[in-house]
Amino acid sequence: MLTSNWILTAQCPSQLGTVDDVIGHLYQNQHYIDELHSFDDSSSQQFSICVNFRVQRGLMKLHLNNHSR
């Protein structure tokens, strides 16, 4: 089966549930996470995430929306 590798990097204000939103979206779209790093900077109240994931060819449907909590 052919796969393609992708890297998602994002930064946003610190808020509860950000990792869950990212992982849940990748799972729902049948993307497999190979590696994940996240960091929360409490002084700037900024959250950063980097996810290395793979998908089967033909299944790439990554639509990230701005979720406000």
Backbone torsions as a table, in degrees:
resi	resn	phi	psi	omega
1	MET	NA	131.7	179.0
2	LEU	-78.7	137.6	175.9
3	THR	-130.8	161.7	172.8
4	SER	-129.1	145.5	-179.6
5	ASN	-101.3	141.2	-179.3
6	TRP	-134.3	154.5	173.6
7	ILE	-125.9	124.3	177.4
8	LEU	-107.1	125.0	172.9
9	THR	-123.5	140.8	-178.5
10	ALA	-152.5	154.4	174.9
11	GLN	-139.8	139.5	-178.8
12	CYS	-156.0	169.9	174.1
13	PRO	-60.6	144.5	178.5
14	SER	-62.3	128.5	175.6
15	GLN	-158.4	151.3	-179.6
16	LEU	-64.7	134.0	172.8
17	GLY	97.1	1.2	-177.2
18	THR	-63.7	-46.7	179.6
19	VAL	-62.1	-42.4	178.5
20	ASP	-60.2	-42.0	178.9
21	ASP	-62.3	-45.6	-178.2
22	VAL	-66.0	-50.8	-178.7
23	ILE	-63.0	-42.8	179.3
24	GLY	-60.8	-41.4	179.4
25	HIS	-65.6	-43.5	178.2
26	LEU	-63.5	-42.0	178.8
27	TYR	-62.4	-47.2	-178.0
28	GLN	-61.3	-25.5	-179.4
29	ASN	-101.8	16.6	174.5
30	GLN	61.4	37.4	176.2
31	HIS	-98.6	137.4	-177.5
32	TYR	-100.7	124.0	-179.6
33	ILE	-83.7	120.3	175.9
34	ASP	-89.6	-35.2	-176.9
35	GLU	-156.3	143.0	-179.6
36	LEU	-141.9	134.1	174.3
37	HIS	-131.8	137.7	176.4
38	SER	-139.4	153.6	-178.6
39	PHE	-149.4	133.3	176.3
40	ASP	-115.0	119.5	178.4
41	ASP	-95.2	102.1	-175.2
42	SER	-67.4	-26.7	-179.3
43	SER	-71.7	-36.2	179.3
44	SER	-100.2	-6.8	-177.7
45	GLN	56.1	42.1	177.8
46	GLN	-117.9	141.7	179.3
47	PHE	-114.4	136.9	177.9
48	SER	-125.8	144.8	178.8
49	ILE	-142.9	144.1	175.6
50	CYS	-135.6	123.2	-177.1
51	VAL	-126.7	124.4	173.0
52	ASN	-98.9	119.1	-176.6
53	PHE	-139.3	163.8	178.8
54	ARG	-131.0	153.5	179.7
55	VAL	-135.7	156.4	172.5
56	GLN	-74.1	141.9	178.0
57	ARG	-57.0	136.3	179.4
58	GLY	92.6	-8.4	-179.4
59	LEU	-106.6	4.6	-175.5
60	MET	-71.7	107.2	178.7
61	LYS	-139.1	59.1	-176.1
62	LEU	-88.4	108.8	178.5
63	HIS	-125.2	102.2	178.9
64	LEU	-98.3	132.2	178.6
65	ASN	-110.2	159.4	175.6
66	ASN	-81.6	104.6	-179.2
67	HIS	-92.4	120.5	175.4
68	SER	-100.8	133.9	178.6
69	ARG	-107.6	NA	NA
